[in-house]
Amino acid sequence: MNLSGNVTLNNGKSMPILGLGVFQSAEKTYDAVRSALDIGYRHIDTASLYGNEELVGKAIRDSGIPRSEIFVTTKLWNSDQRSHRQKDAFWESMERLNIDYIDLYLLHWPVPEVFHESWTVLEELYDGKNLKSIGVSNFLEHHIDELMAGASVKPTVDQVEVHPYLTRRSLRRYLNEQQIACEALSPLGRDNKALLTDPRLAAIGARYGKTVAQVILRWDIQNGIITIPKSVHPDRIRQNSEIFDFSLTDEEMEQIEQMNRNQLHEDPETFYHYF
């Protein structure tokens, strides 16, 4: 694999395994996206909640890179689900992004009382023209089982918190069995200095001349996990992409797996209540 390595989704579409996340990038979003695209990234992940879809779209248009070469994800927020504005919210994201189509549209959270309704709307929007793929975010096994009980289209992706302190082994196994791609949000942890200074990861990195962050992202890639590290610093965006010139051993992969602490930042069973 290289920077353009892809995962084939269950609908046959191709999705770059490495992307740039822009959560909390704020006014620095435009420059971050331009830097990533210049380096060779072809996958950008945003959401209506982030408030930066306009900047993402402008950066993509200004890059001069053909639209067909860039994979764009955005998401349907909880309040738009509860207010039954799912379809309007999609078209508003399209307008803010000002691009010809959205590659992947996700239900941002499994809001219990409406996620079935929201998924039905996404199925209606999923026309292969304006919207190429649909998926979910922060869904656990039982959420997907409940969703599929009344769905006609299977999610292509489940974007969930995954990192060495939260390896989600059982969820990853379930997604693999269901042929739903696992995508790691916050792959380097969130507000988690302990993870990025963990001496076990540092020791692995030292063997290859790599940083802890690069070791973590390499662990994702070798597990077939789509990963979207967030940064607004060009040097770090580049560093995060330099993970295709080494491989972790089976022993190192398992050592990282055993670092699991079930350290969950936002619980899908409760988080949606607050937003």
PyRosetta script that sets phi, psi and omega in degrees:
from pyrosetta import init, pose_from_sequence

init()
pose = pose_from_sequence("MNLSGNVTLNNGKSMPILGLGVFQSAEKTYDAVRSALDIGYRHIDTASLYGNEELVGKAIRDSGIPRSEIFVTTKLWNSDQRSHRQKDAFWESMERLNIDYIDLYLLHWPVPEVFHESWTVLEELYDGKNLKSIGVSNFLEHHIDELMAGASVKPTVDQVEVHPYLTRRSLRRYLNEQQIACEALSPLGRDNKALLTDPRLAAIGARYGKTVAQVILRWDIQNGIITIPKSVHPDRIRQNSEIFDFSLTDEEMEQIEQMNRNQLHEDPETFYHYF")
pose.set_psi(1, 152.4)
pose.set_omega(1, 172.3)
pose.set_phi(2, -133.2)
pose.set_psi(2, -164.4)
pose.set_omega(2, -175.8)
pose.set_phi(3, -60.0)
pose.set_psi(3, -23.6)
pose.set_omega(3, -179.8)
pose.set_phi(4, -100.4)
pose.set_psi(4, 15.8)
pose.set_omega(4, 176.9)
pose.set_phi(5, -61.4)
pose.set_psi(5, 140.8)
pose.set_omega(5, -172.6)
pose.set_phi(6, -124.3)
pose.set_psi(6, 158.9)
pose.set_omega(6, 169.1)
pose.set_phi(7, -111.7)
pose.set_psi(7, 133.8)
pose.set_omega(7, 176.2)
pose.set_phi(8, -88.1)
pose.set_psi(8, 120.4)
pose.set_omega(8, -178.4)
pose.set_phi(9, -77.9)
pose.set_psi(9, 168.4)
pose.set_omega(9, -175.3)
pose.set_phi(10, -70.3)
pose.set_psi(10, -6.7)
pose.set_omega(10, 174.7)
pose.set_phi(11, -102.5)
pose.set_psi(11, 8.3)
pose.set_omega(11, 178.0)
pose.set_phi(12, 89.8)
pose.set_psi(12, -8.8)
pose.set_omega(12, 179.2)
pose.set_phi(13, -74.6)
pose.set_psi(13, 152.9)
pose.set_omega(13, -178.8)
pose.set_phi(14, -105.0)
pose.set_psi(14, 131.5)
pose.set_omega(14, -176.9)
pose.set_phi(15, -127.0)
pose.set_psi(15, 124.7)
pose.set_omega(15, 178.5)
pose.set_phi(16, -57.1)
pose.set_psi(16, 135.6)
pose.set_omega(16, -175.9)
pose.set_phi(17, -74.2)
pose.set_psi(17, -21.0)
pose.set_omega(17, 177.0)
pose.set_phi(18, -118.1)
pose.set_psi(18, 133.6)
pose.set_omega(18, 178.0)
pose.set_phi(19, -142.4)
pose.set_psi(19, 176.8)
pose.set_omega(19, 175.7)
pose.set_phi(20, -106.7)
pose.set_psi(20, 124.5)
pose.set_omega(20, 171.4)
pose.set_phi(21, -89.6)
pose.set_psi(21, 145.9)
pose.set_omega(21, -176.5)
pose.set_phi(22, -124.3)
pose.set_psi(22, 22.3)
pose.set_omega(22, 175.1)
pose.set_phi(23, -60.9)
pose.set_psi(23, 129.9)
pose.set_omega(23, 178.2)
pose.set_phi(24, 61.7)
pose.set_psi(24, 22.8)
pose.set_omega(24, 176.7)
pose.set_phi(25, -80.5)
pose.set_psi(25, -20.1)
pose.set_omega(25, 173.7)
pose.set_phi(26, 50.5)
pose.set_psi(26, -133.6)
pose.set_omega(26, -174.2)
pose.set_phi(27, -70.0)
pose.set_psi(27, -11.2)
pose.set_omega(27, 179.0)
pose.set_phi(28, -86.9)
pose.set_psi(28, 0.5)
pose.set_omega(28, -175.8)
pose.set_phi(29, -59.0)
pose.set_psi(29, -46.8)
pose.set_omega(29, -175.5)
pose.set_phi(30, -57.1)
pose.set_psi(30, -51.9)
pose.set_omega(30, -177.8)
pose.set_phi(31, -64.8)
pose.set_psi(31, -37.1)
pose.set_omega(31, 179.3)
pose.set_phi(32, -63.6)
pose.set_psi(32, -45.0)
pose.set_omega(32, -179.7)
pose.set_phi(33, -66.2)
pose.set_psi(33, -42.9)
pose.set_omega(33, 177.7)
pose.set_phi(34, -60.8)
pose.set_psi(34, -43.1)
pose.set_omega(34, 178.4)
pose.set_phi(35, -60.7)
pose.set_psi(35, -46.0)
pose.set_omega(35, -179.0)
pose.set_phi(36, -61.4)
pose.set_psi(36, -45.3)
pose.set_omega(36, -179.2)
pose.set_phi(37, -65.3)
pose.set_psi(37, -38.8)
pose.set_omega(37, 177.8)
pose.set_phi(38, -63.5)
pose.set_psi(38, -35.6)
pose.set_omega(38, -179.7)
pose.set_phi(39, -71.6)
pose.set_psi(39, -30.5)
pose.set_omega(39, 179.8)
pose.set_phi(40, 131.5)
pose.set_psi(40, -2.6)
pose.set_omega(40, 174.9)
pose.set_phi(41, -60.8)
pose.set_psi(41, 145.0)
pose.set_omega(41, 176.6)
pose.set_phi(42, -135.3)
pose.set_psi(42, 29.8)
pose.set_omega(42, -177.1)
pose.set_phi(43, -148.3)
pose.set_psi(43, 119.2)
pose.set_omega(43, -179.6)
pose.set_phi(44, -124.5)
pose.set_psi(44, 131.4)
pose.set_omega(44, -178.4)
pose.set_phi(45, -116.0)
pose.set_psi(45, 120.1)
pose.set_omega(45, 177.3)
pose.set_phi(46, -132.2)
pose.set_psi(46, -170.0)
pose.set_omega(46, 178.3)
pose.set_phi(47, -163.3)
pose.set_psi(47, 154.8)
pose.set_omega(47, 177.2)
pose.set_phi(48, -59.7)
pose.set_psi(48, -36.2)
pose.set_omega(48, 179.7)
pose.set_phi(49, -58.8)
pose.set_psi(49, -32.9)
pose.set_omega(49, -173.2)
pose.set_phi(50, -69.7)
pose.set_psi(50, -20.7)
pose.set_omega(50, 177.4)
pose.set_phi(51, 71.5)
pose.set_psi(51, 20.9)
pose.set_omega(51, -177.6)
pose.set_phi(52, -131.2)
pose.set_psi(52, 20.3)
pose.set_omega(52, 179.5)
pose.set_phi(53, -59.9)
pose.set_psi(53, -37.8)
pose.set_omega(53, 179.7)
pose.set_phi(54, -60.1)
pose.set_psi(54, -43.7)
pose.set_omega(54, -178.4)
pose.set_phi(55, -68.8)
pose.set_psi(55, -37.5)
pose.set_omega(55, 176.0)
pose.set_phi(56, -60.7)
pose.set_psi(56, -49.0)
pose.set_omega(56, -178.9)
pose.set_phi(57, -62.0)
pose.set_psi(57, -42.5)
pose.set_omega(57, 180.0)
pose.set_phi(58, -63.8)
pose.set_psi(58, -42.0)
pose.set_omega(58, 179.4)
pose.set_phi(59, -62.3)
pose.set_psi(59, -40.1)
pose.set_omega(59, 178.6)
pose.set_phi(60, -64.8)
pose.set_psi(60, -46.2)
pose.set_omega(60, -179.6)
pose.set_phi(61, -64.6)
pose.set_psi(61, -42.4)
pose.set_omega(61, -177.0)
pose.set_phi(62, -71.6)
pose.set_psi(62, -19.0)
pose.set_omega(62, -177.1)
pose.set_phi(63, -66.6)
pose.set_psi(63, -26.3)
pose.set_omega(63, -176.7)
pose.set_phi(64, 79.2)
pose.set_psi(64, 0.3)
pose.set_omega(64, 178.5)
pose.set_phi(65, -79.4)
pose.set_psi(65, 134.5)
pose.set_omega(65, 179.5)
pose.set_phi(66, -53.8)
pose.set_psi(66, 137.5)
pose.set_omega(66, -178.8)
pose.set_phi(67, -55.3)
pose.set_psi(67, -35.7)
pose.set_omega(67, -176.9)
pose.set_phi(68, -65.2)
pose.set_psi(68, -15.0)
pose.set_omega(68, -177.6)
pose.set_phi(69, -93.3)
pose.set_psi(69, -5.5)
pose.set_omega(69, -175.3)
pose.set_phi(70, -117.7)
pose.set_psi(70, 129.6)
pose.set_omega(70, -179.7)
pose.set_phi(71, -98.3)
pose.set_psi(71, 122.5)
pose.set_omega(71, -175.4)
pose.set_phi(72, -119.5)
pose.set_psi(72, 127.4)
pose.set_omega(72, 175.8)
pose.set_phi(73, -113.8)
pose.set_psi(73, 137.4)
pose.set_omega(73, 166.1)
pose.set_phi(74, -139.8)
pose.set_psi(74, 178.0)
pose.set_omega(74, -166.7)
pose.set_phi(75, -141.2)
pose.set_psi(75, 152.7)
pose.set_omega(75, 177.8)
pose.set_phi(76, -91.1)
pose.set_psi(76, 121.2)
pose.set_omega(76, -175.3)
pose.set_phi(77, -81.9)
pose.set_psi(77, 161.1)
pose.set_omega(77, -173.8)
pose.set_phi(78, -60.7)
pose.set_psi(78, -44.4)
pose.set_omega(78, -177.3)
pose.set_phi(79, -64.5)
pose.set_psi(79, -32.4)
pose.set_omega(79, 177.1)
pose.set_phi(80, -72.2)
pose.set_psi(80, -27.9)
pose.set_omega(80, 173.4)
pose.set_phi(81, -69.5)
pose.set_psi(81, -49.2)
pose.set_omega(81, -175.8)
pose.set_phi(82, -64.6)
pose.set_psi(82, -33.1)
pose.set_omega(82, -179.1)
pose.set_phi(83, -89.8)
pose.set_psi(83, 7.7)
pose.set_omega(83, 176.5)
pose.set_phi(84, 59.3)
pose.set_psi(84, 37.6)
pose.set_omega(84, 179.5)
pose.set_phi(85, -106.0)
pose.set_psi(85, 26.1)
pose.set_omega(85, -171.6)
pose.set_phi(86, -57.0)
pose.set_psi(86, -46.4)
pose.set_omega(86, -177.1)
pose.set_phi(87, -69.2)
pose.set_psi(87, -43.8)
pose.set_omega(87, 177.7)
pose.set_phi(88, -60.8)
pose.set_psi(88, -40.5)
pose.set_omega(88, -178.6)
pose.set_phi(89, -62.8)
pose.set_psi(89, -39.1)
pose.set_omega(89, 177.9)
pose.set_phi(90, -61.4)
pose.set_psi(90, -48.3)
pose.set_omega(90, -177.5)
pose.set_phi(91, -68.6)
pose.set_psi(91, -29.3)
pose.set_omega(91, 174.9)
pose.set_phi(92, -67.4)
pose.set_psi(92, -39.0)
pose.set_omega(92, 174.4)
pose.set_phi(93, -63.4)
pose.set_psi(93, -41.6)
pose.set_omega(93, 176.8)
pose.set_phi(94, -58.8)
pose.set_psi(94, -42.8)
pose.set_omega(94, -178.8)
pose.set_phi(95, -66.9)
pose.set_psi(95, -42.4)
pose.set_omega(95, -180.0)
pose.set_phi(96, -66.1)
pose.set_psi(96, -43.9)
pose.set_omega(96, 178.7)
pose.set_phi(97, -67.0)
pose.set_psi(97, -34.7)
pose.set_omega(97, -179.7)
pose.set_phi(98, 54.5)
pose.set_psi(98, 49.1)
pose.set_omega(98, 174.2)
pose.set_phi(99, -125.3)
pose.set_psi(99, 165.3)
pose.set_omega(99, -170.9)
pose.set_phi(100, -69.0)
pose.set_psi(100, -28.4)
pose.set_omega(100, -177.6)
pose.set_phi(101, -162.0)
pose.set_psi(101, 164.8)
pose.set_omega(101, 174.9)
pose.set_phi(102, -109.3)
pose.set_psi(102, 131.1)
pose.set_omega(102, -177.7)
pose.set_phi(103, -75.3)
pose.set_psi(103, -38.9)
pose.set_omega(103, -176.5)
pose.set_phi(104, -146.4)
pose.set_psi(104, 126.9)
pose.set_omega(104, 179.2)
pose.set_phi(105, -120.0)
pose.set_psi(105, 125.6)
pose.set_omega(105, -173.7)
pose.set_phi(106, -114.5)
pose.set_psi(106, 144.4)
pose.set_omega(106, 162.6)
pose.set_phi(107, -72.7)
pose.set_psi(107, 118.9)
pose.set_omega(107, -170.2)
pose.set_phi(108, -67.9)
pose.set_psi(108, -37.2)
pose.set_omega(108, 179.3)
pose.set_phi(109, -145.1)
pose.set_psi(109, 152.0)
pose.set_omega(109, 178.7)
pose.set_phi(110, -81.3)
pose.set_psi(110, 75.8)
pose.set_omega(110, 179.0)
pose.set_phi(111, -69.1)
pose.set_psi(111, 111.1)
pose.set_omega(111, -165.3)
pose.set_phi(112, -55.4)
pose.set_psi(112, -44.3)
pose.set_omega(112, -171.8)
pose.set_phi(113, -74.9)
pose.set_psi(113, -11.8)
pose.set_omega(113, -174.6)
pose.set_phi(114, -136.0)
pose.set_psi(114, -1.2)
pose.set_omega(114, -173.5)
pose.set_phi(115, -68.9)
pose.set_psi(115, -25.9)
pose.set_omega(115, 173.7)
pose.set_phi(116, -64.6)
pose.set_psi(116, -47.1)
pose.set_omega(116, 178.8)
pose.set_phi(117, -61.1)
pose.set_psi(117, -43.8)
pose.set_omega(117, -179.1)
pose.set_phi(118, -62.0)
pose.set_psi(118, -40.7)
pose.set_omega(118, 179.9)
pose.set_phi(119, -65.6)
pose.set_psi(119, -37.7)
pose.set_omega(119, 176.8)
pose.set_phi(120, -59.6)
pose.set_psi(120, -41.2)
pose.set_omega(120, 177.6)
pose.set_phi(121, -64.1)
pose.set_psi(121, -42.7)
pose.set_omega(121, 178.4)
pose.set_phi(122, -62.3)
pose.set_psi(122, -37.8)
pose.set_omega(122, 176.4)
pose.set_phi(123, -61.5)
pose.set_psi(123, -38.0)
pose.set_omega(123, 178.0)
pose.set_phi(124, -67.7)
pose.set_psi(124, -37.6)
pose.set_omega(124, -179.3)
pose.set_phi(125, -74.7)
pose.set_psi(125, -25.4)
pose.set_omega(125, -175.5)
pose.set_phi(126, -72.4)
pose.set_psi(126, 89.3)
pose.set_omega(126, -172.9)
pose.set_phi(127, -114.7)
pose.set_psi(127, -1.5)
pose.set_omega(127, -178.7)
pose.set_phi(128, 78.2)
pose.set_psi(128, -4.3)
pose.set_omega(128, 179.9)
pose.set_phi(129, -111.0)
pose.set_psi(129, -66.4)
pose.set_omega(129, 178.0)
pose.set_phi(130, -81.1)
pose.set_psi(130, -25.6)
pose.set_omega(130, -177.9)
pose.set_phi(131, -138.7)
pose.set_psi(131, 121.2)
pose.set_omega(131, -172.9)
pose.set_phi(132, -91.4)
pose.set_psi(132, -33.4)
pose.set_omega(132, -177.5)
pose.set_phi(133, -150.4)
pose.set_psi(133, 152.6)
pose.set_omega(133, 176.8)
pose.set_phi(134, -128.2)
pose.set_psi(134, 150.6)
pose.set_omega(134, -178.1)
pose.set_phi(135, -160.3)
pose.set_psi(135, -167.1)
pose.set_omega(135, -175.4)
pose.set_phi(136, -132.8)
pose.set_psi(136, 165.9)
pose.set_omega(136, 177.7)
pose.set_phi(137, -140.0)
pose.set_psi(137, 139.2)
pose.set_omega(137, 178.7)
pose.set_phi(138, 64.9)
pose.set_psi(138, 24.5)
pose.set_omega(138, 177.4)
pose.set_phi(139, -91.5)
pose.set_psi(139, 133.7)
pose.set_omega(139, 173.0)
pose.set_phi(140, -92.6)
pose.set_psi(140, 177.2)
pose.set_omega(140, -176.7)
pose.set_phi(141, -55.2)
pose.set_psi(141, -47.6)
pose.set_omega(141, -175.2)
pose.set_phi(142, -68.3)
pose.set_psi(142, -30.2)
pose.set_omega(142, 176.0)
pose.set_phi(143, -63.3)
pose.set_psi(143, -43.6)
pose.set_omega(143, -179.4)
pose.set_phi(144, -68.1)
pose.set_psi(144, -40.1)
pose.set_omega(144, 176.4)
pose.set_phi(145, -59.1)
pose.set_psi(145, -44.7)
pose.set_omega(145, 179.4)
pose.set_phi(146, -64.7)
pose.set_psi(146, -41.2)
pose.set_omega(146, 179.9)
pose.set_phi(147, -62.4)
pose.set_psi(147, -46.0)
pose.set_omega(147, -174.9)
pose.set_phi(148, -71.4)
pose.set_psi(148, -17.6)
pose.set_omega(148, 178.5)
pose.set_phi(149, -61.5)
pose.set_psi(149, -28.4)
pose.set_omega(149, -179.7)
pose.set_phi(150, -123.6)
pose.set_psi(150, 14.2)
pose.set_omega(150, -175.2)
pose.set_phi(151, -102.8)
pose.set_psi(151, 157.7)
pose.set_omega(151, 173.8)
pose.set_phi(152, -111.4)
pose.set_psi(152, -13.0)
pose.set_omega(152, 178.2)
pose.set_phi(153, -122.1)
pose.set_psi(153, 129.0)
pose.set_omega(153, 178.2)
pose.set_phi(154, -80.5)
pose.set_psi(154, 139.6)
pose.set_omega(154, 174.4)
pose.set_phi(155, -57.3)
pose.set_psi(155, 142.0)
pose.set_omega(155, 176.9)
pose.set_phi(156, -83.4)
pose.set_psi(156, -29.3)
pose.set_omega(156, -171.6)
pose.set_phi(157, -141.1)
pose.set_psi(157, 145.9)
pose.set_omega(157, 164.9)
pose.set_phi(158, -123.5)
pose.set_psi(158, 113.2)
pose.set_omega(158, -179.6)
pose.set_phi(159, -93.6)
pose.set_psi(159, 113.6)
pose.set_omega(159, -173.8)
pose.set_phi(160, -135.8)
pose.set_psi(160, 160.6)
pose.set_omega(160, 176.1)
pose.set_phi(161, -68.8)
pose.set_psi(161, 119.8)
pose.set_omega(161, 178.1)
pose.set_phi(162, -142.7)
pose.set_psi(162, 130.6)
pose.set_omega(162, 174.1)
pose.set_phi(163, -165.0)
pose.set_psi(163, 174.0)
pose.set_omega(163, -174.9)
pose.set_phi(164, -60.3)
pose.set_psi(164, -21.9)
pose.set_omega(164, 175.2)
pose.set_phi(165, -90.3)
pose.set_psi(165, -2.6)
pose.set_omega(165, 177.1)
pose.set_phi(166, -148.0)
pose.set_psi(166, 78.5)
pose.set_omega(166, -170.2)
pose.set_phi(167, -78.7)
pose.set_psi(167, -20.1)
pose.set_omega(167, 176.0)
pose.set_phi(168, 52.9)
pose.set_psi(168, 44.3)
pose.set_omega(168, -174.0)
pose.set_phi(169, -59.2)
pose.set_psi(169, -44.7)
pose.set_omega(169, -177.3)
pose.set_phi(170, -68.7)
pose.set_psi(170, -39.4)
pose.set_omega(170, 177.9)
pose.set_phi(171, -65.4)
pose.set_psi(171, -42.4)
pose.set_omega(171, 178.7)
pose.set_phi(172, -61.9)
pose.set_psi(172, -40.5)
pose.set_omega(172, 178.4)
pose.set_phi(173, -63.3)
pose.set_psi(173, -43.6)
pose.set_omega(173, 178.6)
pose.set_phi(174, -60.2)
pose.set_psi(174, -47.0)
pose.set_omega(174, -178.7)
pose.set_phi(175, -62.3)
pose.set_psi(175, -39.1)
pose.set_omega(175, 177.9)
pose.set_phi(176, -63.0)
pose.set_psi(176, -42.1)
pose.set_omega(176, 178.7)
pose.set_phi(177, -64.2)
pose.set_psi(177, -34.4)
pose.set_omega(177, -179.3)
pose.set_phi(178, -84.6)
pose.set_psi(178, -3.0)
pose.set_omega(178, -176.4)
pose.set_phi(179, 58.8)
pose.set_psi(179, 40.9)
pose.set_omega(179, 174.2)
pose.set_phi(180, -111.7)
pose.set_psi(180, 125.5)
pose.set_omega(180, -177.7)
pose.set_phi(181, -68.8)
pose.set_psi(181, 138.3)
pose.set_omega(181, 175.4)
pose.set_phi(182, -93.3)
pose.set_psi(182, 130.5)
pose.set_omega(182, 178.1)
pose.set_phi(183, -123.4)
pose.set_psi(183, 130.3)
pose.set_omega(183, -176.2)
pose.set_phi(184, -90.4)
pose.set_psi(184, 112.5)
pose.set_omega(184, 167.6)
pose.set_phi(185, -88.0)
pose.set_psi(185, 152.0)
pose.set_omega(185, -175.5)
pose.set_phi(186, 47.2)
pose.set_psi(186, 52.6)
pose.set_omega(186, -175.7)
pose.set_phi(187, -64.6)
pose.set_psi(187, -19.5)
pose.set_omega(187, 178.6)
pose.set_phi(188, -101.8)
pose.set_psi(188, 17.1)
pose.set_omega(188, -177.2)
pose.set_phi(189, 80.2)
pose.set_psi(189, 165.0)
pose.set_omega(189, 179.0)
pose.set_phi(190, -124.7)
pose.set_psi(190, 123.8)
pose.set_omega(190, -176.9)
pose.set_phi(191, 53.5)
pose.set_psi(191, 44.7)
pose.set_omega(191, -170.7)
pose.set_phi(192, -129.1)
pose.set_psi(192, 74.7)
pose.set_omega(192, 179.8)
pose.set_phi(193, -64.4)
pose.set_psi(193, -30.6)
pose.set_omega(193, -179.1)
pose.set_phi(194, -59.8)
pose.set_psi(194, -40.3)
pose.set_omega(194, -178.8)
pose.set_phi(195, -64.3)
pose.set_psi(195, -46.0)
pose.set_omega(195, -175.3)
pose.set_phi(196, -76.2)
pose.set_psi(196, -5.8)
pose.set_omega(196, 175.2)
pose.set_phi(197, -119.9)
pose.set_psi(197, 12.9)
pose.set_omega(197, -177.8)
pose.set_phi(198, -61.8)
pose.set_psi(198, 123.0)
pose.set_omega(198, -175.3)
pose.set_phi(199, -62.9)
pose.set_psi(199, -27.2)
pose.set_omega(199, 178.5)
pose.set_phi(200, -68.0)
pose.set_psi(200, -41.5)
pose.set_omega(200, 177.1)
pose.set_phi(201, -70.4)
pose.set_psi(201, -37.4)
pose.set_omega(201, 178.1)
pose.set_phi(202, -62.6)
pose.set_psi(202, -38.7)
pose.set_omega(202, 179.7)
pose.set_phi(203, -66.1)
pose.set_psi(203, -39.9)
pose.set_omega(203, 176.6)
pose.set_phi(204, -63.7)
pose.set_psi(204, -46.2)
pose.set_omega(204, -179.8)
pose.set_phi(205, -59.8)
pose.set_psi(205, -37.9)
pose.set_omega(205, -178.1)
pose.set_phi(206, -61.6)
pose.set_psi(206, -30.5)
pose.set_omega(206, 179.8)
pose.set_phi(207, -66.2)
pose.set_psi(207, -26.1)
pose.set_omega(207, -175.4)
pose.set_phi(208, -114.0)
pose.set_psi(208, 0.5)
pose.set_omega(208, -174.8)
pose.set_phi(209, 68.7)
pose.set_psi(209, 37.0)
pose.set_omega(209, -176.4)
pose.set_phi(210, -122.1)
pose.set_psi(210, 156.9)
pose.set_omega(210, 177.7)
pose.set_phi(211, -80.6)
pose.set_psi(211, 166.8)
pose.set_omega(211, 175.2)
pose.set_phi(212, -58.7)
pose.set_psi(212, -44.0)
pose.set_omega(212, -180.0)
pose.set_phi(213, -58.5)
pose.set_psi(213, -42.3)
pose.set_omega(213, -179.9)
pose.set_phi(214, -66.0)
pose.set_psi(214, -36.5)
pose.set_omega(214, 176.9)
pose.set_phi(215, -63.4)
pose.set_psi(215, -44.8)
pose.set_omega(215, -179.9)
pose.set_phi(216, -62.2)
pose.set_psi(216, -46.1)
pose.set_omega(216, -178.6)
pose.set_phi(217, -66.3)
pose.set_psi(217, -34.6)
pose.set_omega(217, 176.7)
pose.set_phi(218, -66.0)
pose.set_psi(218, -38.1)
pose.set_omega(218, 175.9)
pose.set_phi(219, -59.5)
pose.set_psi(219, -42.8)
pose.set_omega(219, 175.3)
pose.set_phi(220, -57.1)
pose.set_psi(220, -53.5)
pose.set_omega(220, -174.3)
pose.set_phi(221, -58.5)
pose.set_psi(221, -44.7)
pose.set_omega(221, -178.3)
pose.set_phi(222, -69.3)
pose.set_psi(222, -20.7)
pose.set_omega(222, 174.0)
pose.set_phi(223, -87.3)
pose.set_psi(223, 0.6)
pose.set_omega(223, -178.4)
pose.set_phi(224, 73.9)
pose.set_psi(224, 19.0)
pose.set_omega(224, -179.3)
pose.set_phi(225, -90.1)
pose.set_psi(225, 123.7)
pose.set_omega(225, 173.4)
pose.set_phi(226, -65.2)
pose.set_psi(226, 137.2)
pose.set_omega(226, -173.6)
pose.set_phi(227, -135.3)
pose.set_psi(227, 139.6)
pose.set_omega(227, -173.5)
pose.set_phi(228, -132.5)
pose.set_psi(228, 68.1)
pose.set_omega(228, 178.4)
pose.set_phi(229, -60.3)
pose.set_psi(229, 141.9)
pose.set_omega(229, -179.9)
pose.set_phi(230, -101.6)
pose.set_psi(230, 133.7)
pose.set_omega(230, 170.1)
pose.set_phi(231, -159.9)
pose.set_psi(231, 153.7)
pose.set_omega(231, 174.3)
pose.set_phi(232, -114.0)
pose.set_psi(232, 4.8)
pose.set_omega(232, -178.0)
pose.set_phi(233, -100.8)
pose.set_psi(233, 119.6)
pose.set_omega(233, -176.9)
pose.set_phi(234, -54.5)
pose.set_psi(234, -39.3)
pose.set_omega(234, -178.9)
pose.set_phi(235, -66.8)
pose.set_psi(235, -36.3)
pose.set_omega(235, 179.2)
pose.set_phi(236, -75.7)
pose.set_psi(236, -35.7)
pose.set_omega(236, 175.6)
pose.set_phi(237, -59.5)
pose.set_psi(237, -42.4)
pose.set_omega(237, 177.5)
pose.set_phi(238, -65.4)
pose.set_psi(238, -46.7)
pose.set_omega(238, 179.0)
pose.set_phi(239, -55.1)
pose.set_psi(239, -42.9)
pose.set_omega(239, -178.1)
pose.set_phi(240, -64.6)
pose.set_psi(240, -20.2)
pose.set_omega(240, 179.5)
pose.set_phi(241, -90.2)
pose.set_psi(241, -11.7)
pose.set_omega(241, -174.8)
pose.set_phi(242, -91.2)
pose.set_psi(242, 61.2)
pose.set_omega(242, -174.9)
pose.set_phi(243, -126.6)
pose.set_psi(243, 11.2)
pose.set_omega(243, -175.9)
pose.set_phi(244, -109.1)
pose.set_psi(244, 9.9)
pose.set_omega(244, -177.8)
pose.set_phi(245, -112.1)
pose.set_psi(245, 14.9)
pose.set_omega(245, 175.1)
pose.set_phi(246, -153.4)
pose.set_psi(246, 163.6)
pose.set_omega(246, 178.7)
pose.set_phi(247, -135.1)
pose.set_psi(247, 141.7)
pose.set_omega(247, 174.3)
pose.set_phi(248, -82.5)
pose.set_psi(248, 146.3)
pose.set_omega(248, 176.5)
pose.set_phi(249, -74.8)
pose.set_psi(249, 165.3)
pose.set_omega(249, 175.9)
pose.set_phi(250, -58.5)
pose.set_psi(250, -38.3)
pose.set_omega(250, -179.8)
pose.set_phi(251, -65.7)
pose.set_psi(251, -40.9)
pose.set_omega(251, 178.5)
pose.set_phi(252, -67.8)
pose.set_psi(252, -39.3)
pose.set_omega(252, 177.4)
pose.set_phi(253, -60.2)
pose.set_psi(253, -43.8)
pose.set_omega(253, -179.2)
pose.set_phi(254, -71.2)
pose.set_psi(254, -35.5)
pose.set_omega(254, 176.9)
pose.set_phi(255, -59.4)
pose.set_psi(255, -42.4)
pose.set_omega(255, 178.4)
pose.set_phi(256, -66.7)
pose.set_psi(256, -41.1)
pose.set_omega(256, 178.6)
pose.set_phi(257, -57.6)
pose.set_psi(257, -37.3)
pose.set_omega(257, -176.9)
pose.set_phi(258, -77.4)
pose.set_psi(258, -3.3)
pose.set_omega(258, 177.4)
pose.set_phi(259, -79.7)
pose.set_psi(259, -4.8)
pose.set_omega(259, -176.5)
pose.set_phi(260, -51.6)
pose.set_psi(260, 133.7)
pose.set_omega(260, 175.5)
pose.set_phi(261, -123.0)
pose.set_psi(261, 4.7)
pose.set_omega(261, -172.2)
pose.set_phi(262, 52.5)
pose.set_psi(262, 40.0)
pose.set_omega(262, -176.1)
pose.set_phi(263, -85.9)
pose.set_psi(263, 88.2)
pose.set_omega(263, -175.1)
pose.set_phi(264, -94.2)
pose.set_psi(264, 126.8)
pose.set_omega(264, -178.3)
pose.set_phi(265, -80.4)
pose.set_psi(265, -42.9)
pose.set_omega(265, -178.9)
pose.set_phi(266, -132.9)
pose.set_psi(266, 118.9)
pose.set_omega(266, -174.8)
pose.set_phi(267, -83.3)
pose.set_psi(267, 118.2)
pose.set_omega(267, 179.2)
pose.set_phi(268, -59.3)
pose.set_psi(268, -19.9)
pose.set_omega(268, -179.7)
pose.set_phi(269, -78.1)
pose.set_psi(269, -18.2)
pose.set_omega(269, -174.7)
pose.set_phi(270, -132.3)
pose.set_psi(270, -25.3)
pose.set_omega(270, -169.5)
pose.set_phi(271, -59.4)
pose.set_psi(271, -38.2)
pose.set_omega(271, -176.0)
pose.set_phi(272, -61.1)
pose.set_psi(272, -20.1)
pose.set_omega(272, -179.6)
pose.set_phi(273, -62.1)
pose.set_psi(273, -28.6)
pose.set_omega(273, -171.6)
pose.set_phi(274, -89.3)
pose.set_psi(274, -8.2)
pose.set_omega(274, -176.3)
pose.set_phi(275, -137.9)
pose.dump_pdb("model.pdb")
